[in-house]
Amino acid sequence: MDVLIMKYFYSLCFLLFLILPASGQTLNTGDQEKLLEYYQSQRYYDASKLLQRTFGEDPQDLKAISMLAYASNMAGNLKLAERQYTKLNQADPRNIAVLFSLAGIHSKRGNDDKATSFYQQVLAIDSNNFRALKLIASIADHPDDRLKYLKRASKVNPLDGDIAYDLAIDLNRLKQQTEAYQVLDEAYQADTSNYMLLKAKLPLCISLKRLNEAQQTGDKLLQNGDSSSYVINSMGRLAMEKKDYKKAIGLFKVLENRTEVSESSLYYTAICYDKLKDVKNARIYIKATIEASISPNVSSYYNFLAYTHESAGAYKAANAAYLRSLQYGNNIEVYYSLGLLNDLKLKNKTAALRYYRQYLKSKPDEKSSMENISYVKSRITALTN
């Protein structure tokens, strides 16, 4: 409580310092009290308006500029805030607080390139500024740039959990598991209550064959109530590493029962059944893996490709694309298109009849497809006579 009181006291002192006379432009006693009240209740819009009434939108005194810049930024008036902070930056290009404020404004606007340029100006002044390194890494466009700044930030403060987590994830993606583990472990030892770090360590322990540690890590996560698909899937992988295939299947079945299966969990289940010489279930799950790996939109893509071929007069290519579409989904309208294509363009009577009949057999909606159904029936009659 004493710490909170002291922080509050220093905040008030700082605000009082800001509103002390610095030039011919000053706040009267009543406005000073209002400003303090607005700041204390976080009514930054009102604070900004009060300052504009007193100093105008283009003050020249640095203290007034600072006050208006801060209040405008906190109120969300980024245009006015940027104008004021730019004046402060011109007066003192090495003011790190101002550079951070300008970077923050551009970041809020989604202009990451501009924000990055201000963070880089901070780093030009202070190459080990942890906050700048952390923020520039968070908005880096290129993975190599992100990794570079994450490494620099980690070197400055290896115990920061967010940096350790992000860096370890990137290192793991680059197959640098040993380094990723070391980064996470150092940060975790400093904060053993950080379950985000513990969660990231789990698959790394498995990859590095630290199986006992992986088991302890997974158990701790489960005991803490984390039964997410990520943890269950990782524990299934761990059971596979220990050659306990029945236990692994049981864990993967948990995901299946929760309808949280993934391509990888299905694949691992297939492998486990194969290891147990259960060929029937191995076949079932590898087929399910293949289905899960195929986008549900592939059929539509091939259908569209066939349409473009047909429009260009490439009828054989269109026929092949329609058939590929059927391999990825049973679209009734594809049978109709194949019937028309073989009937009217390729003059393949046998194929046309086959696709027309398949179209009717697939039971298209009688209301929405009334005209197509009627036409197909008439063509079947004409082609069979």
N, C-alpha and C positions, 0 to 999 in steps of 0.2 A: 504493500500500500504506500509506504514512504517513497518508493521509486516512482510510482504513478503521480504522486503529489509533486515530486521534484520535476518530473517531465512537464506536468501541467504548468508549474511555476515558470520554468524556462521558456515554454511556448508563449506564455503571456508576456514575459520580458522581451522576447524576440519581436512579438507583434508591436509592443509599445515602442521598441527601438525603431521599427519601420515607420511609425507614424510621428516620430519626433520631427520637429521642423528641420528642414535641410536646405530650403531655399525660400523664395517668396511664396511658394505654393504650400499651404498647410491645411490640415484638417482641424476644424474647430472641435472643442471638447465634446459636444454632443455627437458629432460624426465619428470621433474616435471611439466613443462608447458603442455606437451602433456597429462600427466595423469589427470591434472585438466580439460583439454579440453574434454577428454574422459568421465570423470565422469559427467561433465555438460551437455554433449550431450547424456548421457546414453549409450555410446559405451563401454559396460563392457567387451565384448570379446577382444577388442583392449587393454583395460586397463589391463586385465589379461595377455595377451601375453607380454605386455611391462614389467610387473612385473616379469614374468617368465624369460625373457631375462636378467633382472637385478639380480634377486635373485635365479634363478633356481626353480625347482619344489619342492625342499625340503629344504627351508631355515630354519635356526636354531634360528634366531633373532625373538623374539615375535612380534615386530612391523611389520616386513616384513611378518611374518606368517599371522598376522591379515589382512594386506592389501591384500595379495594373496587370503586368505580365502573369504573375502568379494567380491572381484572382480570376482573370480571364481564362487561363488554362484550366483551372479547377472547375470553372463554370461551363466548360466545353466550347467557349468562344475561341476556337483555334486560330482563326484568321487574325483577330486582334492580338491574341497571345503571341503568335509568331512575329507579328510586326514589332512588338515590344522587346521580345527576346533577341530579335535580329539587331535592334539598336544596342542592346547590352553586349551582344557578341562583337559588334563593330567597335564598341568602346574598349572591350577587353577580350580579344580572341582566345585567350588562355583560361578563361573562366570555365572550369569543368562543369559546374552546376548548370550554367547556361547552355552548354553544349548538350548535356543530357536532356534538358528541357526541350530544346529544338529537335533532338532525335526522337524524343517521346511524342512530340506533336506530329511529326511525319509518320511515325509508326502507327499512330491512331488513324491516320488518313490512309494507311495501307501503302504508303510510299517507302518501301523497305530500302530501296537504293539510296534515297536521300537520308534516311535514318542511319544507314550504315556509314555514310560519309561523315556524319557528325560523331558517331562512335569511334571511327578511325582517327578523327581529330583529337578525341580524348586520349586514345592510345599513343598518338604522336607526342602528347605531353607526358603521359604516364603509361608506359608500355605494360605495366603489370596491374592496371586497373581491372580488378576482378569483375566488377559490375558491367563494364563496357565489353569485356571478353565474353561474358555470359550472354548478354543481350545480342551482341553481334552474331554469336553462334546460333541463337534461337531464330534469327531471320535470314541466315545465309541461304542463298539459292542453290549453290553447288555443294554436293556432298563433301568434296575435298576441302572447300573453305570451311564448312561446318566442323569437320574433323580437326582442322588446323586450330581453330579458335577454341574448340572444346579441350584440346590437349593443352593449349596455353593456359586456359582457365583452370584446368585440373592441376597443372604444375603450380599455379599460384595458391590454390586452395583445394587440395586433394580430398578434403573431408566434406565438401559440399555434396549433398545427396543428389540434387537435380543434375549437376554436371557429371557426377560419377555414373549415374544411371544412363544419361544420354550418350556419354562417351563409350560406355561398355556396350550399349546396343549397337553403336556404329562399328566398334571394333569386332564385335561378334559377327556382324554382317560381312565384314572383310575377312572372316575366318581367323581372326587374331584372338582366339579364345583365352589363351594364357594371359595376355596383357589385359583383356577385358575382365577376367576374373580378379586379377591383382588390383585393378582400379576399384572394382566393386567391394572387394574384401576390405581394403583400407578404409573406405568410407563407412562400411557396415560396422567394423570394429569400433568406430568412433560413435556409432549410433545404432545399437542393436535392436532398437524399437522401430527402425525404418523397414517396414515390410515391403516397400517398393523395391529396395535394394535386395532384400532376401529373395523376392520373386524373380528378379533378374538373374540372381546367382544360380537358381535351380537348374535351368537347362545347360548352363556353363559347366556346372559340376558333373552333369551327366556326360557332356561331350569330352571332358577332361578325365573321365573315369574315376572321379572322386565320389564313388558310389555311396560310401558311408555318410559323407557330408551331404550328398544329395538327398539321402533318406532323411537325415535329421532336418534338413532345410524344408523338405516337403511336409514332413510331420508337423513342424512348427507352424507352417502356413495353414495346414488343415485344422490344427488345434486353435488357431486364431480365427477360424471361421471362413477361411478363403477356400471355397470348393469350386472356384471358377473353372471353366473349361480349360484354361491355360494350365492351371495347376494339375487338374486331373489328367490331362493329356501328357504332361511332363512326368507324372508319377507312373503312368502307363509305360512310357518310354523307359523309365528307370527299371520297372519290373522286367521289361524285355532284356535290358542289359544284364540283369541278374538271372536271366533265362527262366524266370517264373512266368511262363506264357499264360497260364490259366488266370493268374492274378491280373496280368496285363489286360486280358480280354475282359475281365470283370470291370476294370476301370474304364475301358473304352465303351463298354455297354452302358455305363452310367451316363456318358455323353449321348449315347444312342437313345436311351430312355428319356432324356431331357431334350431330345431333338436338337442337340448341339453338335452333331457329328460334323466332321470336316473331311476333306479329301485325305489328309494325313492320318487321321484317326482310323478311317476305313482301311487305308493301306496297311497300317500297323496291325490292325485286327486280322487282315488277310494273312500277313506274315506269321502271326502267332498261331493261327489255325494250321498253316502249312508246317510250322515247326512241330505241332502236335500230331501231324500226319492226318489231319481232318481235311481231306481233299474237298469234300462237298462244301463245307463252309468257307474254305479258302477261295473256292471258285465264286461263291456268292458274294463275298466281300471284295474280291478284286474287280468283279463286274460293277459293283456299287461304286468302287473307287473311280473306275473309268467314267461312269455316268456323272459322278460329282465333279470330275475334272473338266467336263465339257460345259461350256457356257450355254444356258438355255436359249440364248439368242442366236446360236450358230445356224439353226434351221432357217430363221428369218433372214439371216445374212445370205445364205445360199439361195434362198427364194428370190431375194432382191437381185443377186448376181445373175440368176437365170433370166429374170425380167429384162435386165440390161442387155444380155446376150441376144435375147429374142428381139428386142427393139432394134438391135444392130443387124439383124438378119443372120446371126450365127446360131442357127437352129439346133445343130448337133451339140454345141457347147451349152446351149440353154437346157437341152434335154438332160445332159450330164449333171448340170448344176441343180436342176429340180430333183433328180434322183439322190444327189448328195444331201439335199435339204431333208428328204424323207429319212435319211439315216440318223438324223439328229432330232427328229420330231415328227409325229404323225399329224401333219397339217392337211385337213380335208381339202382345202382349196388348191393344194399342190397337185392332187390327183386330177382336179378339174383342169388345171393349167396344162398338165401333161397330156390329158385327153385331147384338148384343143390343139396343142402343138403337134402331136403325132397325127391327128386327124387332118388338120388344115395345112400344115407346113411340111411335115416330113412324109406325109401320105402313107403312114404305116398303119394300115387298117387294124391289124391284130393288136398292136400296142394300144391304139386309141380305144378299142373296145375294152381292153383289160383295165385301163385307167378310168374310163367312164363307169364301168361296173364297180370298180373299187370305190369311186366317189359316192355312188348311191349306197353301197354297202356300209360306208362310214357314217350314214345317216346325217346328212347336213340338215340344218334348221329349215323346216318347211316354209316358215314365214319369210325369213330374210333371204333365203336362197331359192325362192319359188321359181324365178325365171331360169336360173341355172339348172335346176332339177328338170324342168320342163324341156329345156334345150337338150340336155344330156339324154333324156329318154327318147326324144325324137331322133337324135343321131344314132343311138343304139339300134333303133328300128331300121333306120336307113342303111346302116352298115351291115346289118344281118340279113337284109333282103337281097 
